Amino acid sequence: MPTTTQLQFLGHASFRLTTPEGLVVLIDPWLSDNPFVPEALRHPERADLVLITHGHDDHMDSQLLALLARTGAVLVAPAPVRFYLHQQGLPREQAEPMNVGGSIAVAGLQLTMTRAQHTAHIDLPDGTTTAPHESVGYVLALSDGTVLYAAGDTGLFGDMRLLADLYQPTVALLPIGGRYTMGPLEAAHAARLLRVPHVVPFHYGTYPSLTGTPAQLRAHLTPADGVTVHALQAGESLTLGN
């Protein structure tokens, strides 16, 4: 059992967090048919909590219901996504209802749902969409002092400074690809607003339109910002906490 928080980048925008108590949190798991995730990581047998920031198919696996049934994990998601999954058969007792600004204790951590600047929907197998909604982010406070801000897909917004004031995040997961989310310039400013010492970039390099790079992010930061950029490859892990 780990004594500090472990963060594993699964690929594209998916992460696995292992808490100091050994509980497993999956963030935006797009795994089963994701070509950017190593094969050995595509069908997890263990999860205690699954966090969905929005319903786009590169953040919410098409086999999510099977994953939840297999693991028994508790789901947290924006309300329209949660309602859709209940309609598809997810038991109501397997999801924690919450909304932006709310906080709950779940899976041994304190979880807060935050706003994000990103419109979204759920993609259906026939090529149509349903459940338009706004994306969210999450702040996770863990027992070893780690405070992780998972921004989800988002643009830059000034209230990130309020998140810094309220929650003092120690690490931020920030999209940097551009076009659909922040690019490196905006993500560097987000890191300054958040006052985080550590940033893990995601949502870049997997499609030609996602042109932002970690090198560009570093170039927009200065030593005075005090930010370390951890450009993890799919499958790589980072130890967080004290």
Backbone as JSON, one array per atom type, in Angstrom:
{
  "sequence": "MPTTTQLQFLGHASFRLTTPEGLVVLIDPWLSDNPFVPEALRHPERADLVLITHGHDDHMDSQLLALLARTGAVLVAPAPVRFYLHQQGLPREQAEPMNVGGSIAVAGLQLTMTRAQHTAHIDLPDGTTTAPHESVGYVLALSDGTVLYAAGDTGLFGDMRLLADLYQPTVALLPIGGRYTMGPLEAAHAARLLRVPHVVPFHYGTYPSLTGTPAQLRAHLTPADGVTVHALQAGESLTLGN",
  "N": [[0.84, -1.19, 0.0], [0.61, 2.2, -0.91], [2.29, 4.98, 0.64], [2.23, 7.57, -0.03], [0.6, 9.72, -2.4], [0.06, 8.43, -5.64], [0.31, 9.2, -9.02], [-0.73, 8.21, -12.15], [-0.31, 8.56, -15.58], [-2.47, 7.64, -18.02], [-2.97, 8.06, -20.68], [-3.62, 10.41, -23.3], [-6.09, 11.97, -22.01], [-6.6, 10.69, -19.69], [-6.3, 9.53, -16.36], [-4.91, 7.73, -13.58], [-5.24, 7.66, -10.16], [-3.74, 6.79, -7.16], [-4.48, 6.61, -3.84], [-3.01, 7.51, -0.61], [-4.06, 5.6, 1.08], [-4.45, 3.47, -0.53], [-6.63, 3.42, -2.25], [-8.22, 3.58, -5.45], [-8.55, 5.96, -7.97], [-10.04, 6.83, -10.95], [-9.69, 9.15, -13.49], [-11.49, 10.64, -15.96], [-11.7, 8.21, -17.67], [-10.94, 7.03, -20.71], [-10.47, 4.26, -22.18], [-10.85, 1.51, -23.15], [-10.95, 1.37, -25.97], [-8.92, 3.03, -26.71], [-6.35, 4.2, -28.59], [-4.1, 5.44, -27.62], [-3.47, 4.56, -25.14], [-1.61, 2.22, -23.29], [-1.96, -1.27, -23.96], [-2.13, -2.99, -21.74], [-3.29, -1.45, -19.81], [-5.89, -0.96, -20.4], [-8.19, -2.23, -19.46], [-9.07, -1.98, -16.58], [-9.22, -3.71, -13.47], [-9.64, -2.79, -10.98], [-11.08, -0.15, -9.28], [-12.11, 2.5, -7.24], [-13.33, 4.94, -7.3], [-14.69, 6.9, -9.86], [-14.17, 9.66, -11.84], [-15.73, 11.87, -13.97], [-15.24, 14.45, -16.19], [-16.58, 15.49, -18.37], [-18.79, 14.54, -21.1], [-17.64, 13.91, -23.61], [-16.36, 11.65, -26.09], [-13.66, 11.12, -25.9], [-13.1, 11.26, -23.29], [-14.88, 9.85, -21.78], [-15.35, 6.58, -21.55], [-16.63, 4.28, -23.97], [-17.33, 1.88, -22.92], [-17.94, 2.4, -20.29], [-20.03, 1.78, -18.48], [-19.72, -0.99, -18.19], [-17.2, -1.05, -17.01], [-17.78, 0.21, -14.57], [-19.59, -1.62, -13.51], [-17.97, -3.85, -13.27], [-16.0, -3.08, -11.45], [-17.35, -1.89, -9.35], [-17.08, 0.76, -8.68], [-17.65, 4.06, -7.4], [-19.37, 6.65, -9.05], [-18.77, 9.99, -10.11], [-19.99, 12.78, -11.79], [-20.86, 15.4, -14.18], [-24.25, 16.55, -13.88], [-26.07, 16.07, -16.19], [-24.67, 14.01, -17.51], [-24.58, 12.04, -15.57], [-27.36, 11.55, -15.29], [-27.91, 10.5, -17.82], [-26.37, 8.13, -17.76], [-27.67, 6.75, -15.71], [-30.09, 6.29, -17.01], [-29.2, 4.46, -18.82], [-28.77, 2.28, -17.27], [-27.13, 2.39, -15.0], [-26.94, 1.82, -11.56], [-28.64, 3.86, -9.2], [-27.6, 4.15, -6.67], [-24.92, 3.92, -7.08], [-23.76, 6.24, -7.82], [-22.61, 9.48, -6.89], [-24.44, 12.25, -6.34], [-23.75, 15.59, -7.21], [-22.81, 19.07, -7.64], [-21.43, 21.94, -9.36], [-19.25, 23.74, -7.28], [-19.9, 22.35, -5.02], [-18.9, 20.13, -2.34], [-17.78, 16.93, -1.27], [-17.15, 14.12, 0.89], [-15.54, 11.28, -0.13], [-14.46, 8.02, -0.98], [-12.28, 8.15, 0.74], [-11.2, 10.7, 0.46], [-11.39, 14.32, 0.1], [-13.56, 15.88, -2.03], [-14.11, 18.32, -4.45], [-16.23, 19.84, -6.78], [-15.59, 21.8, -9.59], [-15.99, 24.66, -11.76], [-15.61, 24.61, -15.36], [-14.46, 25.82, -18.5], [-15.89, 24.88, -21.1], [-17.85, 23.53, -23.53], [-19.98, 20.65, -23.93], [-21.09, 17.31, -24.82], [-22.78, 14.13, -25.12], [-21.66, 11.51, -27.08], [-23.35, 9.4, -29.28], [-23.77, 5.95, -30.38], [-24.83, 5.92, -32.98], [-23.85, 8.12, -34.23], [-25.09, 10.51, -33.61], [-25.75, 13.06, -31.11], [-26.31, 13.69, -27.58], [-27.61, 15.08, -24.49], [-26.46, 17.82, -23.96], [-24.07, 19.79, -22.18], [-22.23, 21.63, -19.64], [-18.77, 21.38, -19.03], [-16.83, 20.18, -16.18], [-14.42, 20.59, -13.5], [-12.21, 19.13, -11.0], [-11.24, 19.26, -7.58], [-9.11, 17.5, -5.52], [-8.45, 16.58, -2.32], [-6.06, 15.02, -0.42], [-4.86, 12.64, 2.06], [-2.13, 12.84, 2.51], [-1.39, 15.4, 2.19], [-1.38, 16.17, -0.45], [-2.97, 18.15, -2.86], [-4.84, 17.96, -5.52], [-5.62, 19.42, -8.57], [-7.72, 18.74, -11.06], [-8.23, 19.88, -14.04], [-9.77, 19.23, -16.24], [-11.03, 19.41, -19.65], [-10.63, 22.66, -20.64], [-10.84, 26.25, -21.09], [-8.82, 29.11, -20.27], [-9.63, 30.77, -17.23], [-10.41, 33.43, -14.99], [-11.18, 32.77, -12.4], [-9.59, 30.75, -11.54], [-7.69, 31.75, -9.86], [-9.17, 32.09, -7.54], [-9.56, 29.41, -6.89], [-6.97, 28.78, -6.16], [-6.73, 30.4, -3.88], [-8.66, 29.28, -2.19], [-8.16, 26.47, -2.03], [-5.48, 25.83, -2.27], [-3.91, 24.25, -4.29], [-1.51, 21.67, -4.99], [-0.65, 20.35, -7.21], [-1.44, 20.48, -10.66], [-3.47, 19.25, -13.22], [-3.41, 20.02, -16.47], [-4.85, 20.91, -19.6], [-3.17, 21.3, -22.74], [-3.29, 21.36, -25.47], [-4.49, 23.18, -27.24], [-6.77, 24.72, -29.62], [-9.27, 23.19, -28.9], [-9.11, 23.48, -26.22], [-7.26, 25.18, -23.6], [-4.1, 26.41, -24.77], [-0.47, 26.17, -24.68], [0.41, 28.8, -23.89], [-1.8, 29.89, -22.48], [-2.11, 27.9, -20.55], [0.25, 28.18, -19.1], [-0.23, 30.64, -17.89], [-2.44, 29.9, -16.39], [-1.21, 28.17, -14.57], [0.23, 30.03, -13.1], [-1.86, 31.55, -11.99], [-3.01, 29.59, -10.4], [-0.99, 29.03, -8.68], [0.59, 26.74, -8.43], [3.13, 24.34, -7.68], [3.64, 22.18, -9.33], [2.87, 20.89, -12.53], [1.04, 18.78, -14.63], [0.81, 18.18, -17.91], [-1.79, 17.51, -20.36], [-3.91, 16.13, -22.99], [-2.74, 16.64, -25.54], [-0.81, 16.32, -28.54], [-1.91, 13.91, -29.44], [-3.66, 14.04, -31.55], [-3.52, 15.56, -34.81], [-4.52, 18.18, -34.69], [-4.06, 19.04, -32.14], [-1.81, 20.9, -31.13], [-0.16, 22.02, -29.17], [2.7, 21.8, -26.97], [4.67, 20.28, -24.3], [7.21, 21.48, -24.21], [6.72, 24.01, -25.26], [5.01, 24.96, -23.27], [6.8, 25.07, -21.08], [8.46, 27.05, -22.08], [6.93, 29.31, -21.83], [6.91, 29.75, -19.16], [8.72, 31.04, -16.34], [11.73, 30.89, -14.31], [11.05, 32.25, -11.98], [8.39, 31.66, -11.67], [8.29, 29.19, -10.48], [7.43, 26.62, -11.24], [7.29, 23.21, -11.97], [7.18, 21.25, -14.82], [5.77, 18.24, -15.6], [6.06, 16.08, -18.0], [4.52, 13.43, -18.68], [4.78, 10.2, -20.13], [2.49, 7.89, -21.69], [1.41, 5.59, -19.35], [3.41, 6.13, -17.53], [4.33, 7.12, -14.16], [3.96, 9.35, -11.33], [5.14, 10.38, -8.22], [3.42, 11.93, -5.64], [2.74, 14.3, -2.98], [3.87, 14.53, 0.51]],
  "CA": [[0.0, 0.0, 0.0], [1.46, 3.39, -0.95], [2.16, 5.92, 1.76], [1.99, 8.86, -0.65], [-0.25, 9.65, -3.58], [0.7, 8.08, -6.91], [-0.46, 9.62, -10.2], [-0.31, 7.55, -13.38], [-0.92, 9.05, -16.81], [-2.86, 6.49, -18.82], [-2.91, 8.44, -22.08], [-4.49, 11.47, -23.82], [-6.64, 12.78, -20.92], [-7.01, 9.74, -18.66], [-5.35, 9.37, -15.27], [-5.21, 6.87, -12.44], [-4.69, 8.18, -8.91], [-3.78, 5.85, -6.04], [-4.39, 7.42, -2.63], [-2.14, 6.91, 0.41], [-4.75, 4.45, 1.68], [-4.52, 2.41, -1.52], [-7.84, 3.49, -3.06], [-7.91, 3.91, -6.84], [-9.43, 6.93, -8.61], [-9.85, 7.01, -12.38], [-10.15, 10.45, -13.96], [-11.8, 10.64, -17.39], [-11.18, 7.0, -18.3], [-11.18, 6.57, -22.08], [-9.47, 3.21, -22.08], [-11.02, 0.22, -23.81], [-10.63, 1.47, -27.4], [-8.06, 4.21, -26.83], [-5.05, 3.78, -29.14], [-3.02, 6.14, -26.95], [-3.29, 3.93, -23.84], [-1.02, 0.88, -23.41], [-2.96, -2.35, -23.93], [-2.22, -3.57, -20.4], [-4.01, -0.53, -18.92], [-7.19, -0.61, -21.01], [-9.33, -2.91, -18.83], [-8.75, -2.07, -15.16], [-10.07, -4.55, -12.62], [-9.78, -2.13, -9.69], [-11.35, 1.29, -9.18], [-13.03, 2.83, -6.15], [-14.01, 6.18, -7.64], [-14.5, 7.33, -11.24], [-14.54, 11.05, -12.04], [-15.92, 12.27, -15.37], [-15.36, 15.91, -16.31], [-17.61, 15.76, -19.39], [-19.18, 13.32, -21.79], [-17.03, 13.65, -24.91], [-15.94, 10.25, -26.14], [-12.25, 10.97, -25.56], [-13.0, 11.39, -21.84], [-15.81, 8.9, -21.17], [-15.23, 5.34, -22.32], [-17.88, 3.69, -24.47], [-17.61, 0.74, -22.06], [-17.89, 2.88, -18.92], [-20.96, 1.03, -17.63], [-19.11, -2.28, -17.89], [-16.13, -0.78, -16.05], [-18.4, 0.48, -13.26], [-20.17, -2.87, -13.01], [-16.88, -4.77, -12.95], [-15.22, -2.61, -10.3], [-18.19, -1.37, -8.27], [-16.63, 2.11, -8.35], [-18.61, 5.16, -7.3], [-19.25, 7.61, -10.15], [-19.11, 11.4, -9.99], [-20.01, 13.35, -13.14], [-21.87, 16.45, -14.33], [-25.59, 15.98, -13.73], [-26.64, 15.44, -17.39], [-23.96, 12.76, -17.78], [-25.07, 11.08, -14.58], [-28.73, 11.16, -15.63], [-27.83, 9.64, -19.01], [-25.88, 6.82, -17.37], [-28.76, 6.08, -14.99], [-31.04, 5.82, -18.02], [-28.59, 3.31, -19.49], [-28.74, 1.15, -16.36], [-26.28, 2.55, -13.82], [-27.75, 1.94, -10.33], [-28.58, 5.21, -8.61], [-26.76, 4.14, -5.47], [-23.51, 3.84, -7.46], [-23.31, 7.58, -8.2], [-22.73, 10.54, -5.9], [-24.91, 13.49, -6.96], [-23.19, 16.85, -6.74], [-22.79, 20.08, -8.69], [-20.31, 22.88, -9.28], [-19.17, 24.45, -6.02], [-20.15, 21.44, -3.92], [-17.82, 19.27, -1.86], [-18.2, 15.72, -0.56], [-16.12, 13.16, 1.29], [-15.81, 10.04, -0.85], [-13.27, 7.21, -1.25], [-11.18, 8.55, 1.59], [-10.67, 12.02, 0.13], [-12.34, 15.42, 0.0], [-13.72, 16.15, -3.45], [-14.87, 19.52, -4.8], [-16.47, 20.01, -8.21], [-15.36, 23.18, -10.0], [-16.4, 25.01, -13.12], [-14.65, 24.58, -16.46], [-14.95, 26.58, -19.67], [-15.85, 23.91, -22.21], [-19.15, 22.93, -23.78], [-19.82, 19.22, -24.16], [-22.27, 16.49, -25.11], [-22.48, 12.7, -25.15], [-21.71, 10.95, -28.43], [-24.1, 8.15, -29.36], [-23.21, 5.02, -31.37], [-25.31, 6.17, -34.34], [-23.26, 9.34, -34.74], [-25.77, 11.68, -33.08], [-25.33, 13.45, -29.76], [-27.38, 13.96, -26.62], [-27.21, 15.61, -23.18], [-25.5, 18.93, -23.94], [-23.77, 20.2, -20.81], [-20.96, 22.29, -19.38], [-17.76, 20.54, -18.37], [-16.43, 20.53, -14.82], [-13.14, 20.11, -13.01], [-12.28, 18.6, -9.64], [-10.15, 19.4, -6.63], [-9.05, 16.33, -4.65], [-7.56, 16.77, -1.17], [-5.7, 13.69, 0.07], [-4.39, 12.61, 3.45], [-0.69, 13.12, 2.61], [-1.17, 16.82, 1.89], [-1.58, 16.44, -1.87], [-4.22, 18.74, -3.33], [-4.76, 17.85, -6.97], [-6.66, 20.09, -9.36], [-7.92, 18.15, -12.38], [-8.98, 20.96, -14.69], [-10.58, 18.79, -17.36], [-10.89, 20.26, -20.83], [-11.07, 24.0, -20.28], [-10.07, 27.43, -21.41], [-8.35, 29.87, -19.12], [-10.61, 31.66, -16.61], [-9.81, 34.14, -13.88], [-11.51, 32.18, -11.1], [-8.53, 29.84, -11.1], [-7.04, 32.39, -8.71], [-9.98, 31.76, -6.37], [-9.26, 28.02, -6.54], [-5.71, 28.83, -5.42], [-6.98, 30.98, -2.56], [-9.49, 28.4, -1.38], [-7.77, 25.07, -1.9], [-4.01, 25.7, -2.31], [-3.5, 23.03, -4.98], [-0.08, 21.39, -5.08], [-0.39, 19.87, -8.56], [-2.56, 20.72, -11.55], [-3.54, 18.57, -14.51], [-3.88, 21.09, -17.36], [-4.78, 20.64, -21.03], [-2.3, 22.27, -23.42], [-3.28, 21.1, -26.9], [-5.01, 24.25, -28.07], [-7.97, 24.55, -30.46], [-10.46, 22.83, -28.13], [-8.82, 23.8, -24.82], [-6.09, 26.03, -23.48], [-2.81, 26.04, -25.32], [0.63, 26.37, -23.74], [0.44, 30.16, -23.34], [-2.86, 30.02, -21.48], [-1.85, 26.97, -19.45], [1.28, 28.78, -18.26], [-0.87, 31.66, -17.05], [-3.26, 29.16, -15.42], [-0.33, 27.69, -13.5], [0.54, 31.18, -12.24], [-3.06, 31.87, -11.22], [-3.24, 28.51, -9.43], [0.18, 29.02, -7.79], [0.97, 25.34, -8.2], [4.53, 24.02, -7.98], [3.75, 21.07, -10.27], [1.85, 20.8, -13.58], [1.09, 17.64, -15.54], [0.0, 18.51, -19.09], [-2.48, 16.41, -21.05], [-4.72, 16.54, -24.14], [-1.86, 17.21, -26.56], [0.02, 15.38, -29.29], [-2.58, 12.68, -29.84], [-4.28, 14.31, -32.83], [-2.78, 16.64, -35.46], [-5.03, 19.5, -34.33], [-3.63, 19.38, -30.77], [-0.43, 21.23, -31.49], [0.63, 22.48, -28.03], [3.68, 20.84, -26.48], [5.26, 20.64, -23.01], [8.33, 22.4, -24.4], [6.14, 25.36, -25.39], [4.54, 25.34, -21.94], [7.97, 25.48, -20.3], [8.99, 28.31, -22.61], [6.08, 30.41, -21.36], [7.12, 29.89, -17.73], [10.04, 31.52, -15.96], [12.15, 30.35, -13.01], [10.33, 32.93, -10.89], [7.07, 31.04, -11.49], [8.46, 28.06, -9.57], [6.59, 25.52, -11.7], [7.9, 22.09, -12.66], [6.28, 20.6, -15.77], [6.03, 16.8, -15.68], [5.48, 15.57, -19.25], [4.49, 11.98, -18.53], [4.37, 9.35, -21.23], [1.41, 6.97, -21.32], [1.86, 4.5, -18.48], [4.36, 6.62, -16.52], [3.75, 7.54, -12.88], [4.6, 10.43, -10.58], [4.84, 10.35, -6.79], [3.02, 13.23, -5.13], [2.61, 14.32, -1.51], [5.04, 14.85, 1.32]],
  "C": [[0.88, 1.25, 0.0], [1.24, 4.26, 0.29], [2.02, 7.35, 1.26], [1.17, 8.65, -1.91], [0.58, 9.34, -4.82], [-0.24, 8.48, -8.05], [0.11, 8.92, -11.41], [-1.07, 8.15, -14.56], [-1.21, 7.85, -17.69], [-2.79, 6.78, -20.31], [-3.97, 9.46, -22.43], [-5.01, 12.36, -22.7], [-7.05, 11.93, -19.73], [-5.9, 9.54, -17.63], [-5.86, 8.34, -14.27], [-4.49, 7.44, -11.23], [-4.83, 7.1, -7.85], [-3.53, 6.64, -4.77], [-3.43, 6.77, -1.63], [-2.75, 5.7, 1.08], [-4.91, 3.29, 0.7], [-5.78, 2.39, -2.35], [-7.48, 4.03, -4.45], [-8.99, 4.83, -7.41], [-9.07, 7.0, -10.08], [-10.46, 8.34, -12.79], [-10.29, 10.39, -15.47], [-11.27, 9.4, -18.1], [-11.75, 6.77, -19.7], [-10.1, 5.52, -22.33], [-9.66, 2.08, -23.07], [-10.65, 0.26, -25.29], [-9.75, 2.68, -27.68], [-6.69, 3.8, -27.36], [-3.86, 4.43, -28.46], [-2.73, 5.59, -25.55], [-2.65, 2.55, -24.04], [-2.07, -0.2, -23.19], [-3.17, -2.87, -22.52], [-3.03, -2.72, -19.44], [-5.44, -0.28, -19.37], [-8.4, -1.22, -20.3], [-9.06, -3.07, -17.33], [-9.75, -2.92, -14.4], [-10.34, -3.88, -11.28], [-10.04, -0.65, -9.89], [-12.34, 1.48, -8.05], [-13.86, 4.06, -6.45], [-13.68, 6.51, -9.09], [-15.03, 8.76, -11.37], [-14.61, 11.34, -13.53], [-16.07, 13.79, -15.4], [-16.4, 16.32, -17.35], [-17.77, 14.53, -20.27], [-18.59, 13.09, -23.15], [-16.37, 12.28, -24.92], [-14.45, 10.05, -25.95], [-12.0, 11.2, -24.07], [-13.89, 10.38, -21.11], [-15.87, 7.66, -22.04], [-16.58, 4.82, -22.76], [-18.3, 2.48, -23.63], [-17.6, 1.13, -20.58], [-18.83, 2.09, -18.0], [-20.4, -0.33, -17.26], [-17.99, -2.11, -16.88], [-16.7, -0.58, -14.65], [-19.0, -0.8, -12.67], [-19.07, -3.82, -12.54], [-16.17, -4.38, -11.66], [-16.08, -2.22, -9.1], [-17.85, 0.05, -7.87], [-17.81, 3.07, -8.26], [-18.32, 6.15, -8.42], [-19.58, 9.02, -9.67], [-18.98, 12.02, -11.37], [-20.96, 14.54, -13.16], [-23.26, 15.84, -14.39], [-26.15, 15.39, -15.02], [-25.96, 14.13, -17.77], [-24.45, 11.67, -16.83], [-26.48, 10.61, -14.92], [-28.73, 10.21, -16.82], [-27.4, 8.23, -18.61], [-26.9, 6.05, -16.53], [-29.78, 5.52, -15.98], [-30.52, 4.58, -18.74], [-28.4, 2.12, -18.55], [-27.84, 1.28, -15.15], [-27.16, 2.67, -12.58], [-27.57, 3.3, -9.69], [-27.66, 5.25, -7.41], [-25.27, 4.09, -5.81], [-22.97, 5.19, -7.91], [-23.53, 8.54, -7.05], [-23.21, 11.81, -6.6], [-24.22, 14.69, -6.35], [-23.17, 17.81, -7.92], [-21.66, 21.05, -8.41], [-20.39, 23.69, -7.98], [-19.38, 23.57, -4.81], [-18.94, 20.6, -3.58], [-18.42, 18.08, -1.13], [-16.96, 14.96, -0.1], [-16.47, 11.83, 0.63], [-14.47, 9.34, -1.09], [-12.05, 7.71, -0.48], [-10.54, 9.88, 1.27], [-11.78, 13.05, 0.13], [-12.37, 15.87, -1.45], [-14.58, 17.39, -3.64], [-15.02, 19.58, -6.31], [-16.36, 21.49, -8.56], [-15.9, 23.43, -11.4], [-15.26, 24.73, -14.09], [-15.29, 25.32, -17.62], [-14.85, 25.68, -20.9], [-17.23, 23.33, -22.38], [-18.96, 21.47, -24.19], [-21.17, 18.58, -24.47], [-21.84, 15.04, -24.98], [-22.66, 12.2, -26.57], [-22.41, 9.59, -28.39], [-23.55, 7.26, -30.46], [-23.65, 5.31, -32.8], [-24.76, 7.47, -34.94], [-23.95, 10.62, -34.3], [-25.25, 11.98, -31.67], [-26.55, 13.69, -28.88], [-26.76, 14.64, -25.4], [-26.17, 16.72, -23.26], [-25.31, 19.44, -22.51], [-22.47, 20.98, -20.76], [-20.03, 21.31, -18.66], [-17.49, 21.03, -16.95], [-14.98, 20.12, -14.6], [-13.31, 19.61, -11.59], [-11.04, 19.0, -8.85], [-10.22, 18.22, -5.67], [-8.01, 16.6, -3.56], [-7.32, 15.42, -0.51], [-4.97, 13.78, 1.4], [-2.9, 12.92, 3.6], [-0.36, 14.58, 2.3], [-1.28, 17.17, 0.42], [-2.95, 17.08, -2.09], [-4.12, 18.82, -4.84], [-5.94, 18.56, -7.62], [-6.67, 19.47, -10.75], [-8.82, 19.09, -13.15], [-9.99, 20.44, -15.71], [-10.29, 19.63, -18.58], [-11.43, 21.64, -20.48], [-10.24, 25.06, -20.97], [-9.62, 28.09, -20.12], [-9.5, 30.7, -18.56], [-10.04, 32.2, -15.31], [-10.09, 33.53, -12.52], [-10.53, 31.09, -10.68], [-7.77, 30.44, -9.92], [-7.83, 32.12, -7.44], [-9.75, 30.31, -5.93], [-7.95, 27.96, -5.76], [-5.93, 29.35, -4.01], [-7.69, 30.0, -1.64], [-8.83, 27.07, -1.05], [-6.26, 24.83, -1.9], [-3.56, 24.41, -3.02], [-1.98, 22.9, -5.05], [0.31, 20.86, -6.45], [-1.64, 20.1, -9.4], [-2.4, 19.9, -12.81], [-4.18, 19.55, -15.48], [-3.79, 20.66, -18.82], [-3.92, 21.71, -21.72], [-2.39, 22.18, -24.94], [-3.67, 22.26, -27.78], [-6.22, 23.81, -28.88], [-9.22, 24.27, -29.65], [-10.32, 23.19, -26.65], [-7.75, 24.88, -24.79], [-4.93, 25.49, -24.3], [-1.73, 26.31, -24.3], [0.68, 27.76, -23.11], [-0.58, 30.31, -22.22], [-2.62, 29.1, -20.28], [-0.75, 27.5, -18.54], [0.68, 29.84, -17.35], [-1.78, 30.99, -16.02], [-2.4, 28.67, -14.27], [0.03, 28.83, -12.55], [-0.67, 31.56, -11.39], [-3.27, 30.85, -10.09], [-2.13, 28.43, -8.38], [0.6, 27.6, -7.44], [2.46, 25.15, -8.49], [4.7, 22.94, -9.05], [2.57, 21.1, -11.25], [2.11, 19.53, -14.39], [0.21, 17.98, -16.74], [-0.66, 17.28, -19.7], [-3.24, 16.99, -22.23], [-3.85, 17.27, -25.17], [-1.17, 16.07, -27.3], [-0.66, 14.13, -29.79], [-3.32, 12.82, -31.17], [-3.56, 15.48, -33.48], [-3.24, 18.04, -35.05], [-4.6, 19.95, -32.94], [-2.14, 19.67, -30.8], [0.43, 21.7, -30.32], [1.55, 21.38, -27.52], [4.16, 21.24, -25.09], [6.43, 21.6, -23.14], [7.82, 23.84, -24.55], [5.62, 25.85, -24.05], [5.7, 25.82, -21.09], [8.52, 26.82, -20.77], [8.19, 29.52, -22.16], [6.16, 30.6, -19.85], [8.53, 30.4, -17.47], [10.44, 30.87, -14.65], [11.41, 30.98, -11.84], [8.96, 32.33, -10.66], [7.14, 29.82, -10.58], [7.64, 26.84, -9.94], [7.45, 24.46, -12.39], [6.86, 21.42, -13.54], [6.7, 19.14, -15.91], [5.32, 16.26, -16.92], [5.54, 14.05, -19.22], [4.11, 11.31, -19.85], [3.29, 8.39, -20.76], [1.96, 5.79, -20.54], [2.81, 4.95, -17.39], [3.63, 7.15, -15.3], [4.6, 8.63, -12.24], [4.18, 10.3, -9.14], [4.55, 11.76, -6.32], [3.03, 13.18, -3.6], [3.93, 14.53, -0.83], [5.95, 13.63, 1.47]]
}
